[in-house]
Amino acid sequence: MFEALNERLTGVFDRITGRGALSEKDIAEAMREVRVALLEADVALPVVKDFIAFASERAQGEDVIRSVKPADQVIKIVHDGLIEMLGGEEPVPLNLNATPPAVILMSGLQGSGKTTTSAKLALKLTKTERKKVMMASLDTRRPAAMEQLETLGKQIDVATLPIVKGESAVQITRRALQAAKLQGFDVLILDTAGRTTLDEAMMAEAAEVAAISRPVETILVADSLTGQDAVRTARAFHERLPLTGLILTRADGDGRGGAMLSMRAVTGLPIKYLGAGEKVDALEVFDARRVAGRILGQGDIVALVEKASEELDQVKAEKMAKKLAKGQFDLDDLAGQLAQMKRMGGLQGIMGMLPGAAKMKAQMANANIDDKMISRQEAIISSMTKAERKKPDVLNASRKRRIAAGAGVEVQEINRLLKQHRQMADAVKALSKGGGKNLQKMAAMMGM
Ligand code: GDP
């Protein structure tokens, strides 16, 4: 899967790699090519549009254009965009929180791989989660569907509900629930009947089974080789059933990959597993990072860019530590700290992490300290000249009036900020005299 897309994207990256600088036009051209590559991979148009808007905005940023290796930055942006498109870095595990048995309802079209996937999942839960699993086929229509599940059950040593001919899907569901409860099973996997096309009777039956069995997971199994048809199927199922996740089968096939890339964004549902072969152990936990890696084949560059940005923070922290060690702490440093506070979710965010925050909150409310104050302080500092920020001592009355007008605040507030800064600078000086070993750590905490 993804071979053609990989080839196309590699071509795009090759054309921009090795150039010293990239203009906005170069980046726009590269993004146009990425767009065509995604459309050719059969990714849904709205998904492609969102992706290109996201990636273009980031790639046109100063950071990329001015960076030493702009092409690497573009690769990293496309990589991150793909992960976002696929639902983010963190795999979404199956939810099994329920009074036993936790019911997993499997739905999907006939031939999508539903029965095989039920067995794969049962095996995985038995092996890796040590769960006691029972499977039951509700497929009363397809000849031998129930026997197929029974055979699979024997093969993987997982219990199946004994077959009773002539029962309806609802009757089987009730019997399965009771048997699983009485026999102490942790998980009950219900394999619903599929049809070759979407039809109302099938949907109504699945909805009724869901209402009776109250599944913790209602999974749609879809064949990733059917492209946008799979996406349309997922949407139609989601309208009738409260789906909680997707499993895409035939990820081992040589499809273009459009279904996998569009599914999450179109349906909003997490992809939980990939079926990657006919064998019962061919089920992988879905990992967006790994898939993005497979599509781009640029793992080394992505890792390098990530490391470089980590190092950048490290370099900043070291620089700050040196300054602090000398007892220096100017208004630029204070501005950096204010920005860091904002990144951490403002005062509310920071206080949420502190014990005893409620009392402090009340005190701060009394003193009129809030997030707006952080923004006003930032405005004050950015209304100063570079020299003033380095040496606040030069701030006389007329300079303060100019800054107050620029920042839209009262002079009093500038005085308050200067006082606060002086206290902090004094503390830094005292620390540096003590030869504090933790200065670098402190600098990192201050985000500078
Ligand atoms: P159902 O009608 O949806 O229950 O589909 P089945 O479970 O009977 O599967 C139909 C066929 O697809 C079988 O031959 C399976 O072995 C095959 N199949 C299922 N999942 C996968 C997969 O992930 N990869 C491959 N290559 N084949 C699969």
Residues whose N, C-alpha, C, O or C-beta is under 5 A from the ligand:
A	BS01	GDP	L109 Q110 G111 S112 G113 K114 T115 T116 T117 T249 R250 A251 D252 G275 A276 G277 E278
